[in-house]
Amino acid sequence: MDKDQKAKVQEQFSRSAEEYVTSKTHAKGNDLPVIVQWLQPSQQWSVLDIATGGGHVVKTLSPYVKQIFATDLTPQMLTTAQNHLDPTCKNVSYIVADAESLPFLNETFDAVTCRIAAHHFPNPQEFVSEVSRVLKPGNRFLLIDNISPANIKLDVFINTLEKLRDESHLRCYSIEEWTTWFEEHGLTIIKLRNVEKNLNFQHGFAEQLNRKNK
C-alpha cells in the first residue's frame, strides 16, 4: 500500500511537475504571506521544506533565512522547482527525501514547513514523528493542508471527491487527527486557522479524464 501510494505520487508529480509550479492554487495562495507572518523567520535560521512541490514556500522564505532545504519524493519535481528558483534563491539545497523517513540528524532545523502535500502521505503520524525529530527543541513547524470534517460520512464524501479530482490523493485528515499526532510527538499547537478554499472541480476532473484516456 505505502509503496503503491508513493509510486503513484511520483508518477503524478513527474508528469505534471511544470503544472504544479505554475498552478494558481499553489503559486498564488493567500497563505504564502501568512507563512512569514507566523514563523517570524531569522537570518540565522536553517529551514526544512518537506514535499516542496513547485518550491513556493522555499521562494517565500528564502530571503528571510540563512539556508533552506527543499525536499521532495519526486526528483523531477525538485528539478523543475530548481529551474524556476535559480538563480533568484541562492541559499537553497535540493534533496530527494521521503517525508516519513527524513535523511537528517536529530535537532537540525530551526523551522520545518509542509504546504498542500500531507494528503498524499500514507503514514502521517510517521511524518509528524520525523518533523519532531529533526526540529530543534522549542522551534516551529508550520503545516498547511486540506482537512476533512470530523463527521465520518462527510469525511468519506470529501475524500472520495478529492480522489476523483486527483488520483494521487490519499486522504485529507481532520484537525482532531492532526492534534492527536502532534500531542503524541511533543508538538504544541500555538496558532490554528481554518480557511475556506474554492476549487474548480470540473476543470480538475476533466484534466484527470484526459490523462487517463491518453
N, C-alpha and C positions, 0 to 999 in steps of 0.2 A: 504493500500500500504506500509506504513512505517513498520508496524508490520510484514507483509509478507516478506519484504526485509530483515529485521533484523533476522527473524527466519530462513530464507534461509542462511544467512551468518553464523549464529550459527551452523546450520546443517552441512554446508560445512567445517567449520573450526574444528568442533568437530570430524568429520570423518577423516580429513586429517591433524590433528594437528602435528603429527610427520613429515609428509612430508614437511610442511612449515618450520619447524625448520631446516631440513637438505637440503632444496632446494638451489641449487647453485645460483639461481636468487636472493634469499633473503639473504642467509648466506654469499655469497662471492662477493657481489656487489661492484663495484669500487666507489660507492657513500659513503660507510661507512667511509673511512678515511676523506672524504670531510666534514662530519658532525663535526668532531673535529676541522678541519681547519676553518670552517665558524663560528662555535659557540664560539670558543676560551673559553672553559669552565673553571670555577674556582672551587677550592676545597671547597669553601663555598656555592656553588650552591645547590639548590633543584630543580630537573628537573622532568617534567612530560612527559612520552612517551605514546601517545594515539594510541590505536589499535596496541599494541606491537607485536602481532603475535608470531613469534618464539623468540622474545627477542633480536634480533640482534642489534638494536640501543642501548638497555639497556647494552648489553655486551660491546659495543664500548665505551659508555660514562661512565660507572661505575667507572673506575679507576681515572677519572678526576674530579668527583663531590662528594659532601658530601652525598647526598641522591637522589635516583631516584625512581619514582613511575611508575611501569609498569601496564597499564590498558588495558583491552580488554573486548569486549562484550561477549566473549565466555569463560566460566570457564575452559573448557577442554584445550583450547589453553594456558591459563595462567598457568595451572598446568604443562603442557608439557614444556613450556618455563622455568618454575621454576626448573623442574627436570634437565634441561640441564645447567642452570646457577648456581645453588647451587652446591658446596659451594664456587665457584670462586668469585661470586659477592655477597658480604655480606651487601651491602648498598641499597638493592632493596626491595621495598614493592609491593605486588601484589594485585590489586584491580579490581574487576569486575565493569566495568563502560561503559556507553553509551557515545560515542564521542559527541553526540548532547545534552547531559544533564549530565555534569560532577559533581561528588559529592565532590567538593572542594570549599572553600571560595574564595572570590574575592582576586585578587592580591597575590596569594600564591607562584607562581613559578618564578624562575629566567630564566628558559628556558622551552619551550614546543616543542616537536618533534612529527612528524607523518610521517611514511615512508611506501610507497606502500600499502595504505589502503583506502584513501579517495574515490576511485572509487566504494567502497561498500556503501558509505553514501547516504541515500535518501535526506537529507537536509543539504548540505554542508555549506550553509550560517549560519545555526544554529551552526554547528561545529566551524566555524570561530568566531562567536559571543562568544561561550564558551571559546575558546582559548584566545580571547582578555580579557575576564572577569577574568580568573584565572591567567593571566600573570601579573607580576609586571610591572608598567609603565616604559617604556624605555628599556625593555628587549627583548628577542629574541624568535622568533618562526621559526622553520625550517620545511618546508613541502617538501616531495619528493613523487611524484606520476606520473602515466601515464597521458598524456594530450591528448586532441583531437584538431584537426585543427580548425581554425576559420571558414573555409568553411563548411556550413551546410551539404552538400552532403558527404563530406569526414568525417565529424563528425559522421553521421549516419552509414557510412560504417565501420569506425574503431570500433565503439561501438557495432555494430552487430557482427563483427568478434570476439571481445573480449567476448561477451555474449556466443557465440558458444564455445569458448575455456574455459570459466569459468562461470558456471551457476549462481554463486553468484555475478558476476559483475553487477553493476547497470549502471554507466556511467563514462567515463573519461570526465573531464571538461576542458575547454580551458583556456589558460593563461589570456585571456580577462575576463572571468568569475571570475577567482580567484582574479584578480586585482580589479575588482569591489567590490567583497565581502570584501577584505582586506580594501579598502578605506572606505567602509560603517562602518567598525568596528574599525577604527582608527589605522590600521596596515600599515606601510610604507615598501615597497619593497626596500631593500638595495642591495641584490645580487640576481641574477637570472641566471640560467644556463639550457639550453635545450640540453639534451644528447640523442643520438640515442641508442636504446636498441633492440637487436635482440632476438626474442623468437621463439622457435621451436613449431610452431602452430600444426603440425601433431602429435607430442608427446602429447601435452596438450589436443587436441581434442580427441585423442584415449583414453586417461585416462577418459575423461568425458563420452564417449560412453560406456566404460567398466563399470563405476559406474551405469549408467542408466540401463544397461542390467542385473545387478545383482539382 
